[in-house]
Amino acid sequence: MHKSKKAVSRNIGVEIGAICSKYFLKSRHLHYGYWTSDLEVDIANLRIAQENYARFLVSHIPPGVKSILDVGCGFGRIAEMLFDAGYQVDCVSPSPYLSSQVRQLLGARSHVFECLYEELETDNRYDLILFSESFQYIKPQEALSKTLGLLKEGGYILICDIFKRDTPDKNLLPGGHRLKTFYDIISQYPFELVEDLDITEQTAPTLDIANDALNEVVRPSADLAQQFLNDRYPLMSRCLKFLYRKRISKIGEKYFSGAKTGENFKKFKSYRLLLYRQADVIADRPRVTSDGSLEV
Ligand SMILES: C[S@@+](CC[C@H](N)C(=O)[O-])C[C@H]1O[C@@H](n2cnc3c(N)ncnc32)[C@H](O)[C@@H]1O
């Protein structure tokens, strides 16, 4: 399968999540949110946590920035907030469904590049390139090399995303690049660290909410559907169970093992806001250029 088709079909989960989030939660955010200590951890408050997160993100845009490229912009709600704060914003969105939503929301105010970031081609240059929970979907080297080529001189990269911690125990939660590998990789690029904040504590409660929804809504609904099939079509039900036994067991392990909790999130993940500024020369270090080659 062509690379972009493969990556887009891998994102189908994000699109389904987006449709559910818009319909059930009336939220146009596709991230964990930021739980302040005074906010009760309840699904009814998720939208508030998500708006908090977006405000937190906007408050970390450094002075002097005017133009922003929002990579993996989801529904475009963060881009909209950036507009309201006075920035000029373009968006990258590989999902046809989400791209159409962004165009509806932002109209002519923003150009939406409907493609994978890795495949983006434009002469535009930006003061800041933003990855809000989209960095995890792109190979770090590809994301960083591409970003170098799209930044104006002295521009910034702002990543707010989940990374994997190194733990002695088997990591029970999928997703995110290994944090240590990320630091190793970015140290080879001409970027200087401006800010590195750990917001795992403030994002973890969302996993408890997801775990609740899986166990209180999704699982009982799936059990009822299975019971219905067993009663009405016993032979077909047995055949399906046999044919898909491996997949069924994988889904059970992934979603219903009880591992998706805030506690495990804090143990296995590190959710970070990372702001770097493009630097021309970092002494004694090989420099990776925008086409990804090393300049010694
Ligand atoms: C978890 S959502 C985050 C959406 C939004 N940034 C937010 O914070 O609400 C991940 C986003 O990354 C996008 N995405 C996934 N892979 C991508 C890639 N290779 N290039 C650009 N965007 C990508 C998805 O389409 C989706 O919009």
The ligand as an SDF file (V2000), in Angstrom:
LIG
                    3D

 27 29  0  0  0  0  0  0  0  0999 V2000
   -4.9520   13.2330   18.3440 C   0  0  0  0  0  0  0  0  0  0  0  0
   -5.3400   14.2470   16.9740 S   0  0  0  0  0  0  0  0  0  0  0  0
   -4.8760   15.8790   17.5350 C   0  0  0  0  0  0  0  0  0  0  0  0
   -5.6720   16.9420   16.8490 C   0  0  0  0  0  0  0  0  0  0  0  0
   -5.4020   18.3790   17.2670 C   0  0  0  0  0  0  0  0  0  0  0  0
   -4.0410   18.7750   17.0510 N   0  0  0  0  0  0  0  0  0  0  0  0
   -5.7730   18.6010   18.7120 C   0  0  0  0  0  0  0  0  0  0  0  0
   -4.8670   18.8040   19.5330 O   0  0  0  0  0  0  0  0  0  0  0  0
   -6.9810   18.5860   19.0120 O   0  0  0  0  0  0  0  0  0  0  0  0
   -4.0380   13.8290   15.8340 C   0  0  0  0  0  0  0  0  0  0  0  0
   -4.0580   14.6470   14.5530 C   0  0  0  0  0  0  0  0  0  0  0  0
   -2.8930   14.3320   13.8110 O   0  0  0  0  0  0  0  0  0  0  0  0
   -3.2430   14.1470   12.4550 C   0  0  0  0  0  0  0  0  0  0  0  0
   -2.1740   13.3350   11.8490 N   0  0  0  0  0  0  0  0  0  0  0  0
   -1.9080   12.0230   12.0180 C   0  0  0  0  0  0  0  0  0  0  0  0
   -0.8370   11.6500   11.2840 N   0  0  0  0  0  0  0  0  0  0  0  0
   -0.3990   12.7730   10.6510 C   0  0  0  0  0  0  0  0  0  0  0  0
    0.6770   13.0550    9.7520 C   0  0  0  0  0  0  0  0  0  0  0  0
    1.5220   12.1010    9.3620 N   0  0  0  0  0  0  0  0  0  0  0  0
    0.7990   14.3210    9.2790 N   0  0  0  0  0  0  0  0  0  0  0  0
   -0.0350   15.3080    9.6790 C   0  0  0  0  0  0  0  0  0  0  0  0
   -1.0600   15.0980   10.5430 N   0  0  0  0  0  0  0  0  0  0  0  0
   -1.2440   13.8420   11.0120 C   0  0  0  0  0  0  0  0  0  0  0  0
   -4.6330   13.5360   12.5160 C   0  0  0  0  0  0  0  0  0  0  0  0
   -5.3450   13.6870   11.3030 O   0  0  0  0  0  0  0  0  0  0  0  0
   -5.2350   14.3790   13.6400 C   0  0  0  0  0  0  0  0  0  0  0  0
   -5.7220   15.5960   13.1400 O   0  0  0  0  0  0  0  0  0  0  0  0
  1  2  1  0
  2  3  1  0
  2 10  1  0
  3  4  1  0
  4  5  1  0
  5  6  1  0
  5  7  1  0
  7  8  2  0
  7  9  1  0
 10 11  1  0
 11 12  1  0
 11 26  1  0
 12 13  1  0
 13 14  1  0
 13 24  1  0
 14 15  1  0
 14 23  1  0
 15 16  2  0
 16 17  1  0
 17 18  1  0
 17 23  2  0
 18 19  1  0
 18 20  2  0
 20 21  1  0
 21 22  2  0
 22 23  1  0
 24 25  1  0
 24 26  1  0
 26 27  1  0
M  CHG  2   2   1   9  -1
M  END
$$$$
